[in-house]
Amino acid sequence: MHGTGTQAGDAVEMKSVLEVFAKSPRGAEHPLHLGSAKANVGHAESASGVTSLIKVLKMMEKSEIPPHYGIKTKINHGFPTDLKARNVNIALSPTAWRRPENGKRTVFLNNFSAAGGNTALLMEDAPVRVAPGSKDGRSSHIVAISANSISSLDRNIQSMIQFIDKMPDLPLPALSYTTTARRMHHNHRIIVTGHDIAEVKWALQNLGPSKDIRPIQAANVPNVAFAFTSQGSLYSGMAKTFFDSVSQFRSDIQRFDRIAQNLGFPTFLPLVDGIRNVDELGSVVSQVGAASVQMALSRLWASWGVFPSTVMCHSLGEYAALNAVGVLSASDTIYLKGARAQLLEKYCTIRTHSMLAVKASPVSLSKYLSERSCEIACINGPEESVLSGSVSEIGTLLEDLTAAGFRCVKLDVPFGFHSAQVEAILEKFEELAQDVVFKEPVIPYISPLLSEIVTESGILGPSYLSRACRETVNLLAASYQQLKPRLSARGRFGSKLEPIQFARGWLSPLSDLKSQPFQLCARIQISGRSLPTVLAHFTPPESKFIGMSTIETLKFLNTSFDFLPTTGMPRIIGSNTTTTSA
């Protein structure tokens, strides 16, 4: 209580408090204790509120209510005389105040200001912290030791062995965590693994001479690309191990689930905890859950210090990918993914359309699609395509393509994504996406729709997402964009790489050699002059090199490269040249 220190003021405050908290007897199990900090420490002016807060926190910490110092003889005659009957108490001696079993203590802190304001704070015990079980799900653990020199490393290893001898019951997970996550690591390092403490000790004793250990040299951080998958990654108990064992991941998933429910979507936790089969969850839960898991994984990588230099995706993975590059907030990602799924369920009939994965190029499939309404939904590789259409036509295609020797897999999906079936939702989806803020990417984004790297604002927006919902996912063409930096870095491949080695090593795996010709071109820099040359050709149907230029034996000295697409496939040209798409 505020405790004015006057007979009239204290009586008025007491009556108002009792009117709210003890109008009738509270019962033996629910006593009400009243107190004030002013009688103990005096009037603290502007610090009186925080002083009372400190008193309450110490009371909860010590599980004891200190005596009210201000009552010397008689209680204020203006107080009601039935305080004991109402189970209202003023501590006149130290009083135990323990947390009830399976319960919590509650405190109402009240503070008046000199200007007449009233600030109230309702507090309660924090949730009981459950100690982690002694059993760790991992079968083995690593223990790391480091030092600034070889001699120091030897001493640290011996110190660790002696420490283990003194602590035979030391939990290996705790030792592993302490020596890895809680230590600064110097350049001279060793790491051992073991299933138990005894095995770790044996490994430390049998390391061999430390003089053979080379110090870790500072290295350039490699470029990392994040790829976000689509519908095919769904399964019951998705990321359950991370949810159970990684606190940050679990916290993010729970936060995203609260956002989803606040937006009117059902909880997606059954997808993660695995208590229900994926087929029972529906499109909204599955798709919102998948995007949330992807966002949580992206944040988990970041917490480990791994950040992408580029981001790419496939189909439904685009929403989490846009979140990773800063275009969409987590809330907007969940909103768009859930709203899109709701539109599909409302305007598209489930299981009337399907999808078929075929190990074949789009060109080789063209004659089978010419008289059918089925479409190429995804181009995942030179000979990896996905078709989308009605269930009947997909079934007929499966029979025809299998008979022709193509490997086919019918996908278990509820809708024919990237087909005419989804046209019913495009206008409505684009309209609701107008309320979302699309920011400029902070990380280069490789678009599977545009087959180009997006770094500017104004490209990724409502119309883009509408197009991406309907049009073909060209993961193959998007992948070429990811290779641009690797081919444009000057001198990246060294000075002893033959043109034929370069062409075979980098062009062959990327090209659909059964259908289209390719050309490897470059500008070779010799004595300050830049000379264009054709290094190699690919010509179908042989799918092999049929010619090399007269500079075949010339080494790649200080040469740069770049990818530019022509007729949907890559042509490699010199970075100082300009071409137009054919």
C-alpha positions in Angstrom: 0.0 0.0 0.0 1.0 3.6 -0.4 0.7 4.3 3.4 0.2 8.1 3.7 1.3 8.0 7.3 -1.8 10.0 8.5 -4.8 8.6 10.4 -7.4 9.8 7.9 -5.4 8.9 4.7 -4.5 5.4 5.8 -8.1 4.7 6.8 -9.4 5.8 3.4 -6.8 3.6 1.6 -7.6 0.6 3.8 -11.3 0.8 3.1 -10.8 1.0 -0.6 -8.4 -1.9 -0.6 -10.7 -4.1 1.4 -13.7 -3.1 -0.8 -11.8 -4.7 -3.7 -9.8 -7.5 -2.3 -11.6 -8.6 0.9 -15.2 -7.4 0.8 -16.2 -10.8 2.3 -14.1 -13.3 4.3 -11.3 -14.8 2.1 -11.1 -18.2 3.6 -8.2 -19.9 5.4 -6.4 -20.9 2.1 -6.3 -17.3 0.7 -4.9 -14.9 3.3 -4.4 -11.2 2.4 -1.3 -9.5 3.7 -1.0 -5.7 3.7 2.2 -3.7 4.1 4.0 -0.6 3.1 7.7 0.3 2.5 7.3 3.9 3.8 7.2 2.8 7.5 10.5 0.9 7.0 12.6 3.3 4.9 10.7 6.6 5.0 9.3 8.6 2.1 11.5 8.1 -0.9 9.7 10.7 -3.1 10.1 9.8 -6.8 11.9 6.5 -5.8 9.1 5.3 -3.6 7.6 3.1 -6.3 10.8 1.3 -7.2 11.6 0.9 -3.5 8.3 -0.9 -3.0 9.1 -3.1 -6.0 12.5 -4.0 -4.5 10.8 -4.9 -1.2 8.3 -7.2 -3.0 11.0 -9.0 -5.0 13.1 -9.6 -1.9 10.0 -10.9 -0.1 9.4 -13.4 -2.9 13.1 -14.3 -3.0 13.3 -14.9 0.8 9.8 -16.3 1.1 9.2 -14.0 4.1 7.2 -10.9 4.9 9.1 -8.4 7.1 7.2 -6.8 10.0 5.5 -3.5 9.5 7.7 -1.2 11.5 5.2 1.7 11.9 2.8 0.1 14.4 4.2 0.8 17.9 1.2 0.4 20.1 -2.3 0.5 18.7 -3.6 0.0 15.1 -5.3 3.0 13.3 -8.7 3.4 14.9 -10.1 4.2 11.5 -9.4 0.6 10.2 -12.3 -1.9 10.2 -12.4 -4.1 13.3 -13.0 -7.3 11.5 -9.7 -7.7 9.7 -9.0 -11.1 11.3 -12.5 -12.4 10.3 -11.8 -11.4 6.7 -8.3 -13.1 6.9 -6.6 -9.8 6.3 -3.2 -9.6 8.0 -0.6 -7.0 8.9 2.7 -8.6 9.8 4.0 -7.5 13.2 6.8 -10.1 13.1 8.7 -11.9 10.3 6.0 -14.1 8.6 6.7 -17.0 6.3 5.4 -16.6 2.8 6.1 -19.7 0.8 5.0 -20.6 -2.7 2.2 -23.1 -2.5 2.8 -26.5 -4.2 1.5 -26.4 -7.8 0.5 -22.7 -7.3 1.9 -19.2 -7.2 1.9 -16.1 -5.0 0.3 -12.9 -6.3 1.2 -9.3 -5.3 -0.6 -6.0 -6.0 1.7 -3.1 -5.7 0.1 0.4 -5.5 1.9 3.7 -5.7 0.5 7.3 -5.6 2.5 10.2 -7.1 2.7 13.7 -5.7 0.7 14.9 -8.7 -2.2 12.7 -7.9 -1.4 9.9 -10.3 -1.9 6.2 -9.4 0.4 3.5 -10.7 -0.5 -0.2 -9.9 1.5 -3.3 -10.7 0.2 -6.9 -10.5 2.9 -9.5 -10.1 3.1 -13.2 -9.6 5.6 -16.0 -9.3 7.4 -16.9 -12.5 6.8 -20.4 -14.0 8.7 -23.1 -12.2 11.9 -23.8 -14.1 12.1 -27.5 -14.8 15.7 -28.8 -14.7 16.7 -30.6 -17.8 16.8 -34.3 -17.6 20.2 -36.0 -17.2 19.7 -38.0 -20.3 21.0 -36.3 -23.5 19.6 -37.4 -26.8 23.0 -37.3 -28.5 25.1 -40.5 -28.5 28.5 -38.7 -28.6 29.9 -35.3 -27.7 32.9 -33.2 -28.7 35.4 -31.7 -26.2 37.6 -28.8 -27.4 40.9 -27.5 -26.0 42.9 -24.6 -27.4 45.9 -22.4 -26.6 48.1 -19.7 -28.0 51.1 -22.0 -28.4 52.0 -25.7 -28.6 53.5 -25.8 -25.1 50.4 -24.2 -23.6 48.2 -26.6 -25.5 50.1 -29.5 -24.0 49.6 -28.1 -20.5 45.9 -27.5 -21.1 45.4 -31.1 -22.3 47.1 -32.5 -19.2 45.0 -30.1 -17.0 41.9 -31.5 -18.7 42.9 -35.1 -18.0 43.6 -34.3 -14.4 40.3 -32.5 -14.1 38.5 -35.5 -15.4 40.3 -37.8 -12.9 39.1 -35.6 -10.1 35.5 -35.5 -11.4 34.7 -39.0 -12.5 30.9 -38.3 -12.4 31.2 -35.2 -14.6 28.4 -35.1 -17.2 29.9 -35.3 -20.7 27.2 -33.0 -22.2 28.1 -30.3 -19.7 31.8 -30.6 -20.4 31.2 -30.5 -24.1 29.0 -27.4 -23.8 31.6 -25.6 -21.6 34.6 -26.3 -23.7 32.9 -25.4 -27.0 30.2 -22.8 -26.5 31.6 -21.1 -23.4 35.3 -20.8 -24.3 37.3 -18.5 -26.5 39.2 -20.7 -29.0 42.8 -19.9 -29.8 44.7 -20.8 -32.9 46.3 -24.1 -31.6 43.3 -26.4 -31.2 42.4 -30.1 -30.7 39.0 -31.7 -30.6 38.1 -35.2 -29.4 34.9 -37.1 -29.3 33.5 -39.8 -27.1 30.4 -41.5 -25.9 31.3 -41.0 -22.2 33.9 -39.3 -20.1 36.2 -42.4 -20.0 36.3 -42.4 -23.8 37.1 -38.7 -23.9 39.9 -39.2 -21.5 41.4 -42.0 -23.5 41.2 -39.9 -26.7 43.1 -37.0 -24.9 45.8 -39.4 -23.7 46.3 -40.8 -27.2 46.5 -37.6 -29.2 50.0 -38.0 -30.3 52.7 -35.3 -30.4 51.3 -31.8 -30.3 54.2 -30.5 -32.4 52.4 -31.9 -35.4 49.4 -29.7 -34.8 49.3 -26.7 -37.1 47.7 -23.5 -35.9 44.4 -22.4 -37.5 45.0 -19.7 -40.0 42.5 -16.9 -40.6 40.4 -17.9 -43.6 37.9 -16.0 -45.8 34.3 -16.8 -44.9 32.9 -18.8 -47.8 29.7 -17.6 -49.6 26.7 -19.5 -48.5 23.4 -19.8 -50.3 20.1 -20.6 -48.5 17.6 -22.7 -50.5 14.0 -22.9 -49.3 12.1 -26.0 -50.4 8.5 -26.4 -51.4 5.5 -28.7 -50.7 7.5 -31.9 -51.0 9.4 -31.3 -47.7 6.2 -31.8 -45.5 6.1 -34.7 -43.1 4.6 -35.4 -39.7 6.8 -34.3 -36.8 8.6 -31.7 -39.0 11.7 -30.4 -37.2 10.5 -32.1 -34.0 14.0 -32.8 -32.8 15.0 -29.1 -33.0 11.7 -28.1 -31.4 12.4 -30.5 -28.4 16.1 -29.8 -28.0 16.9 -26.2 -29.3 15.4 -23.4 -27.1 15.7 -20.7 -29.7 14.1 -22.8 -32.4 11.2 -23.7 -30.1 10.7 -20.1 -29.0 10.5 -18.9 -32.6 8.1 -21.7 -33.5 5.9 -20.8 -30.6 6.0 -17.1 -31.5 5.1 -17.8 -35.1 2.2 -20.0 -33.9 0.9 -17.2 -31.8 1.1 -14.8 -34.8 -0.8 -17.4 -36.9 -3.6 -17.7 -34.4 -3.8 -13.9 -33.9 -4.3 -13.7 -37.7 -7.2 -16.2 -37.5 -5.4 -19.3 -38.6 -5.4 -22.6 -36.6 -2.4 -23.7 -34.7 0.3 -25.5 -36.7 2.0 -27.1 -33.7 0.5 -30.5 -34.6 2.7 -30.5 -37.8 5.8 -30.0 -35.6 5.0 -32.3 -32.6 3.8 -35.1 -34.9 0.6 -35.9 -33.0 -1.4 -35.9 -36.3 -0.8 -37.1 -39.8 0.0 -34.4 -42.4 -3.0 -35.5 -44.5 -5.3 -34.7 -41.5 -4.0 -31.1 -41.1 -5.2 -29.3 -44.2 -3.5 -26.9 -46.5 -3.6 -23.9 -44.2 -1.9 -25.7 -41.3 0.6 -27.5 -43.5 1.7 -24.4 -45.5 1.8 -22.0 -42.6 3.6 -24.5 -40.6 6.2 -25.3 -43.3 6.9 -21.5 -43.8 7.3 -21.0 -40.0 9.7 -23.9 -39.7 11.8 -22.5 -42.6 11.9 -19.1 -41.0 12.9 -20.6 -37.6 15.6 -22.6 -39.3 16.9 -19.5 -41.0 17.1 -17.6 -37.7 18.8 -20.6 -36.1 21.5 -20.6 -38.7 22.0 -16.8 -38.1 22.3 -17.5 -34.3 25.2 -19.8 -35.2 26.9 -17.1 -37.3 25.9 -18.5 -40.7 24.4 -15.8 -43.0 23.5 -16.3 -46.6 25.2 -14.3 -49.4 22.3 -15.2 -51.7 18.9 -16.8 -51.2 16.9 -18.9 -53.6 13.8 -21.0 -53.3 11.3 -23.3 -55.0 7.6 -22.7 -55.4 5.9 -22.5 -51.9 9.3 -21.9 -50.3 9.3 -18.4 -51.8 7.4 -16.9 -48.9 10.0 -17.9 -46.2 12.8 -17.0 -48.7 11.3 -13.5 -49.0 11.4 -13.2 -45.2 15.0 -14.3 -45.1 16.1 -11.5 -47.5 14.1 -8.9 -45.6 11.3 -8.3 -48.1 8.5 -9.7 -45.9 8.1 -9.6 -42.1 7.4 -12.8 -40.3 3.8 -11.7 -39.7 3.2 -10.8 -43.4 4.8 -14.1 -44.4 2.4 -16.1 -42.3 -0.5 -13.9 -43.4 0.2 -14.4 -47.1 0.9 -18.1 -46.9 -2.2 -18.7 -44.8 -4.5 -16.5 -46.9 -3.2 -18.2 -50.1 -4.0 -21.6 -48.7 -7.5 -20.5 -47.6 -8.2 -19.2 -51.1 -7.1 -22.5 -52.6 -9.4 -24.5 -50.2 -12.3 -22.1 -51.0 -12.1 -21.7 -54.7 -10.2 -24.9 -55.9 -11.5 -28.4 -55.5 -9.1 -30.7 -53.7 -7.8 -33.8 -55.4 -9.2 -32.9 -58.8 -5.7 -32.0 -60.1 -2.3 -33.5 -59.5 1.4 -33.3 -60.3 3.9 -35.6 -61.9 7.6 -35.6 -61.5 9.4 -36.8 -64.7 13.1 -37.4 -65.3 13.1 -35.6 -68.7 13.8 -32.2 -70.2 11.0 -29.9 -71.2 11.9 -30.3 -74.9 11.7 -34.1 -74.7 8.2 -33.8 -73.1 6.8 -31.3 -75.5 5.3 -33.9 -77.9 3.5 -35.6 -75.0 1.9 -32.3 -73.9 1.0 -30.8 -77.3 -2.6 -32.2 -77.3 -3.2 -32.1 -73.5 -4.0 -29.3 -71.1 -1.2 -30.4 -68.7 1.5 -27.9 -68.2 5.2 -27.8 -67.1 4.9 -26.5 -63.6 8.6 -26.8 -62.6 11.9 -27.1 -64.3 14.2 -28.4 -61.5 17.2 -29.6 -63.6 18.4 -30.3 -67.1 16.3 -33.5 -67.0 14.1 -32.9 -64.0 10.6 -31.6 -64.8 7.3 -31.5 -63.0 3.9 -31.6 -64.8 0.6 -30.3 -63.5 -2.9 -30.9 -64.6 -6.2 -32.8 -64.0 -6.0 -36.1 -62.3 -7.2 -38.0 -65.4 -4.7 -36.4 -67.7 -1.8 -36.9 -65.2 -2.8 -40.5 -64.9 -2.7 -40.9 -68.7 0.6 -39.1 -68.9 2.0 -41.4 -66.3 1.1 -44.5 -68.3 2.4 -43.0 -71.6 5.7 -41.7 -70.2 6.4 -44.9 -68.3 5.8 -46.9 -71.4 8.2 -44.6 -73.3 11.0 -45.3 -70.7 10.8 -42.2 -68.6 11.1 -42.4 -64.8 7.9 -40.9 -63.3 6.6 -40.3 -59.8 3.1 -39.0 -59.1 3.3 -36.4 -56.3 0.9 -36.6 -53.3 -0.3 -33.0 -53.4 -3.9 -31.7 -52.9 -3.8 -29.3 -55.9 -2.3 -28.8 -59.3 0.1 -26.0 -58.4 1.3 -23.7 -61.2 -1.5 -24.8 -63.5 -4.9 -23.5 -64.7 -6.5 -24.7 -61.5 -5.1 -21.9 -59.4 -6.3 -19.1 -61.8 -9.5 -18.9 -59.7 -7.5 -17.3 -56.8 -5.0 -15.1 -58.6 -7.0 -11.8 -58.6 -8.2 -12.2 -55.0 -4.7 -13.2 -53.8 -3.1 -10.2 -55.5 -5.8 -7.9 -54.0 -5.2 -9.0 -50.4 -1.5 -8.8 -50.9 -1.9 -5.1 -51.5 -2.1 -4.5 -47.8 1.4 -6.0 -47.2 4.6 -3.9 -47.2 7.2 -5.3 -49.5 10.7 -4.0 -48.6 13.9 -3.9 -50.7 15.9 -7.1 -50.4 18.9 -6.8 -48.0 20.4 -10.0 -49.5 20.5 -10.8 -53.3 17.4 -12.8 -54.1 17.5 -15.4 -57.0 13.9 -15.4 -58.4 12.7 -18.8 -59.8 10.0 -16.9 -61.7 12.2 -14.2 -63.3 15.4 -16.4 -63.5 17.4 -13.4 -62.3 18.9 -11.9 -59.2 16.7 -9.2 -57.5 18.4 -6.6 -55.4 16.1 -3.6 -55.9 12.7 -2.7 -54.5 9.6 -2.5 -56.7 10.1 -5.9 -58.3 8.8 -8.2 -55.6 5.2 -7.3 -54.8 1.6 -8.4 -55.1 1.7 -8.9 -58.9 4.9 -10.9 -58.6 3.4 -13.3 -56.0 0.3 -13.7 -58.2 2.5 -14.6 -61.2 4.6 -16.9 -59.1 1.5 -18.8 -58.0 0.5 -19.5 -61.7 3.6 -19.5 -63.8 6.4 -22.1 -64.2 9.1 -22.4 -61.5 12.4 -22.4 -63.4 14.8 -23.6 -60.8 17.3 -24.6 -63.4 17.6 -21.1 -64.9 17.6 -19.6 -61.4 20.5 -21.8 -60.5 22.7 -20.4 -63.2 22.4 -17.0 -61.5 23.9 -18.5 -58.4 27.0 -19.5 -60.4 27.7 -16.0 -61.7 30.0 -14.9 -58.9 32.0 -18.2 -59.2 32.6 -17.6 -62.9 33.2 -13.8 -62.8 35.9 -13.8 -60.1 39.2 -12.8 -61.8 41.8 -15.6 -61.7 39.4 -17.7 -59.5 40.4 -21.0 -61.2 44.2 -20.5 -61.2 46.7 -20.1 -64.0 47.1 -23.7 -64.9 43.5 -24.6 -65.9 43.1 -25.7 -69.5 40.2 -24.3 -71.5 38.9 -27.9 -72.1 39.0 -28.6 -68.4 37.1 -25.5 -67.6 34.4 -26.2 -70.2 33.9 -29.8 -69.2 33.9 -29.0 -65.5 31.5 -26.1 -65.5 29.4 -26.2 -68.6 28.6 -29.9 -68.9 26.7 -30.4 -65.7 24.5 -27.3 -66.3 23.4 -27.8 -69.8 20.5 -29.7 -71.4 22.9 -31.2 -74.0 20.3 -33.3 -75.6 18.3 -30.4 -77.0 20.3 -27.2 -77.5 23.7 -26.1 -78.6 26.0 -24.2 -76.3 29.1 -22.1 -76.7 31.9 -21.3 -74.2 33.3 -17.8 -74.9 35.8 -15.6 -73.1 38.0 -12.6 -73.5 41.6 -13.6 -72.9 43.8 -10.8 -71.5 47.3 -10.9 -73.1 49.8 -8.1 -72.5 47.1 -5.7 -71.6 45.0 -6.6 -74.6 41.6 -8.2 -74.4 41.0 -10.7 -77.1 37.6 -12.4 -77.7 37.7 -16.1 -78.5 35.4 -19.2 -78.7 36.9 -21.9 -76.5 34.5 -24.7 -77.1 31.1 -25.8 -78.6 28.5 -28.2 -77.5 26.3 -29.6 -80.3 23.4 -32.1 -79.8 22.7 -34.9 -80.1 26.2 -36.1 -79.3 26.3 -34.0 -76.2 30.1 -33.5 -76.4 32.7 -31.1 -77.5 33.3 -31.1 -81.3 35.8 -28.3 -81.6 38.3 -26.1 -79.8 39.9 -22.8 -80.9 43.5 -22.6 -81.9 44.3 -21.3 -78.4 43.4 -24.7 -76.9 46.7 -24.9 -74.9 46.5 -21.3 -73.7 46.3 -21.1 -69.9 43.7 -19.0 -68.2 45.7 -16.1 -67.0 43.8 -13.2 -65.3 40.6 -14.1 -67.2 37.1 -13.3 -66.1 33.7 -14.8 -67.1 30.0 -14.3 -66.8 26.8 -16.1 -67.5 24.2 -14.6 -69.8 21.1 -16.7 -70.9 20.1 -17.3 -74.5 17.0 -19.2 -75.5 16.5 -20.1 -71.9 19.9 -21.8 -71.4 23.3 -20.3 -70.5 25.9 -19.0 -72.8 29.2 -18.2 -71.2 30.8 -15.0 -72.5 33.5 -12.6 -71.5 32.6 -10.2 -68.7 33.6 -7.2 -71.0 31.3 -8.2 -73.8 27.6 -7.6 -74.4 25.0 -10.0 -75.9 21.3 -10.0 -76.4 19.0 -12.9 -75.8 18.2 -14.9 -79.0 
